[in-house]
Amino acid sequence: MNTSPSAPVESSASLDGSISRWEGHISNGVGSTTGTDLAFLSADANELVLSGTIGTYNLPRASVVKLGRGKMYPWFFAGISFQHQDPQCPEELQFKPVGVPTREIVSRLRALGYPVG
């Protein structure tokens, strides 16, 4: 786990095998990004990266147990929770996209081989 913040990147969802990135907010169970300090989620077939002002969390695909619905209000309706087995990352990680429907991101992650429940 690298906890240095990283600048947000433009949203994309290419299906050609390249890295997909989406802007939004992340929560690590203690804090969350809010306001204009956006975070991002990037993914390829090997790992997910959640990054923002509260830290950067790398989740290898092998450690991801299940992707599901956000676990707190207002994340419950538009967020994605990441259940994983990586002891280097906080137990509770969530991503709430901005400008992209959650179902599009979940569909892309499923296509990359991540378990969606």
Residue, then its C-alpha position, 0 to 999 in steps of 0.5 A: m500500500n502506498t499512501s501518497p496522494s495522486a492527482p485525479v485522471e480523466s475518466s475512461a472505460s476502454l475495452d481494449g485491455s488498457i487500464s480503465r480509470w474513473e473519477g469519484h470519491i473513495s472511503n477507507g472506513v475512517g475518512s473519505t474524499t469530498g468536495t473538489d478533491l476527487a479521487f480515482l479508481s483504475a483497473d486492469a486485469n491484474e489490479l485495482v488502484l484506489s487513490g485520493t487525498i486519503g491514500t493510494y490502495n493497490l489491490p491485486r486481483a487475486s486478493v479481491v473477494k467480491l465487489g458489491r454495493g456501497k455500505m453506507y449512506p450516501w455510498f449505499f446507492a451509488g458506491i462500490s465496496f471492495q471486499h478483499q484479503d490484502p492485509q496491507c489495505p484497510e478492511e473497508l474500501q469503497f468508491k463512489p463514481v462521479g459522472v459515470p453510472t456505477r453499473e458501467i464500472v461494475s460491468r467493466l470490472r466483471a469483464l476484467g475478471y473481478p468477482v461481482g456479487 
